[in-house]
Amino acid sequence: MAVGTTVALSASGGFGGLSTVGGSASSSAGLSAAESVVVRNIQSQLPKAKRTARQGHSQRAWKQLRMRKGRERHEEAVECVTFSFGQVQEFFLTTPCRKLERWQYPVTDEAGNEMLVAVSKVTMRRTSQARKFKDLIDEHGTGDIRPIAPLVPFTGYHYDSKTKGPSVIFAETEPLRGDPSPAVLDATATAAVALTW
């Protein structure tokens, strides 16, 4: 991550305990009632939504989380150097990726807060390379994959990642409209990773 403290939630571990990478965790303490509902909906409905996403129904999966997904942009590339910077780019110069997929879309929660989601899926040649890349991208200050359209600055504060064989999937979220809490942004990043295949 390029900027800020990276906060990672485990997609399988729930939202009760947050883990941090390079900083302190955000907390669900002090959430408004509406924000608590948003986080609880994601937590309780994510397993069902993941099954829906696996069947290729992304919009429906987000609806199951009681969130509305806007228009999605999706781009693919066969290399990663051009689309990265920092130590992440240096990594790709010596360890080329096999494929890069990027998604970007807005999501709106029940309270009317709109967030921008940027998801990247980096596929390496070997699983061991994917693990090394995940260790690097999870560390604050090491660079990043550029979003498709940087409508807002991505700080790295609201982030999650997972490995899937030789692939690493990671997501970042930032506010677009309204005032979503850090916990809602974190939960949305976790959902974005979980719903990407």
N, C-alpha and C positions, 0 to 999 in steps of 0.2 A: 504494500500500500504506500502511496506516495505522501499523503498528508494526514496529519491528525492521529489520534489514538484509534487503533483498530479494535473493534469489539466483535467477538465471534460468539454466536450461539450455536450449539449443536442441534442440528435438525432432528436428531433422534433423542436428544436428551431433554427436551422440553425447555421451558422458559423460567423455571424457578431459580436455577443457578446459572449465572452468566459467567463465561470464561473470558479472559482478556488476552490480547496479544499486544504487548508493548504499552500497556496503560491500564487504567482502572475501569472496572465494569460499570455499566449503567445499571440502574435499579428500577424495579417496578414500583418501589415505594413512592407515594405521593402522586400516583396517577389519578386523573379524574375518573369518574364512573364510566364515562363514554370510552375513554382510552383503555380502561381495564377490560371492558367488554370486547373491544377490538382484539386485544392481546389474547384473551381467553378463547375467543372464537377461532383464532388462528391455531392456538395450541390444541384445542379439542377437535377441530375439523381437519387438521393437516394430514393425518393418515388417510382419511377418505379422499381428500383432494389429491394426494399423491397417486392413488390408484386411478383416479379420473385422468390425471395428467399423463400417466403411462399409456392410457388408451388414446392419447392424442387430442384431448379436449381441454386445452389450456384455459380458455375463457370460462368454461363451466367449473373448472377446478378453483379458480379465483372466486367465483360466485359462491362456491361452497364455503369459502372462508369469509363470506359476506363482504367481499371487496369487489370493486368493478375494475376490470383491466381495460385500458384504452388501446389505441392502435399500436401495434407492435412493428418495430423495424428489426430486420434480421439480416446479417451479412456474414459471409464465409470467406476464408482465405486459406491458402496452403502454406503460409509462413507467418511468423509472429513478430519478427524484428521491426518491420515497418510500423506496426501498431502498438509498440511498447516503448518504454523509456526507463532510464535509471538502471539499477542492477538487474532488473527483470530483462531489459533489452540485452545487457551484457551476457546474461545467462543464455538467451536464445542465439546469440552469435556463436557460442561454443557448443550449444546443445539445441539444435533446431527442433522446433515443434513440427508435427506432421499436419496439423489442422487447427484452425482457429475459427470459432463461431462466436458471434456477439449478438446480443439482443438488447433492445432498449424499448421501454414502454412505461406509461403512467399507470398508477393504480390509485383508486379512491376508496377510502374507508367509509364506514357508516356515518361518521361524524362530518363527512364532507372534505376531509383533508386529502389533498392530492400529492402523491410522491412519485418521483422519477426513479425507475429501477434500471440499472445497467447490469447485465449478466454476461459473463464470458465463459466459454468452454474451451480449454486448451488441451489438445490431445498430443501426447508425446509418443515416441517410438516404443518406449518401455515403461513399465509400471514404476520401476525404481527412479526413472527420470521424473515421472509425475510426482512422486513423493518429494523429491528434492525441490521441484518447482513450487509445490504447495508450501513447503517450509519457507521458501523465499518470499512468495507473494503474501503470506500471512504476516510477515514481519514488517513493522512500520518503517517507512522511509526508504524502502528498497525499489520503488518504482511501481509501475502498474501497466495494465492494458488500457489503451485509450478508449473512452466510450464512443459510440457511433456519432452522436451529436451532443457535445457538451453544453446542454441548455442551462445547466447550473454547475458550479464547481463540485466535484466529488471529493469529500474530505477524508474518506476512509473510516469515519467514526461508526458508520452503520453498515456492517460487513459480515458475510458468512462465506464458508467454503466447504467443499467436500471433494474427496477423490472417488473416482469410479473407474477401476482398472487403470488404463494408461491416461485417463482424462482427469483434469481438475476443473471443477465448476465453482465459480465464485460470483457473488453479487454484492452490489453496493446500492444504497438508497439515499435520497436527499429530498427535502421538502420542495414542492412546487407551489402549492397554494395551501392556505390555512396554517395551522401550527401543530403538526403531528409531534408527539413526544418522542424522545430518544427510544423509549421502549417499543413504541409502535413502529418506528423506523427499523429497529433491530429485528423485530418479529417479522416485518415485511421482507427484509433481506433473507432471513432464514427460510421463509416460505418460497421466495424466488429460487433459491438454490434447490430446495426440496422438489419443486415442480418442474425443474429443468432436467431433461434426459438427453 
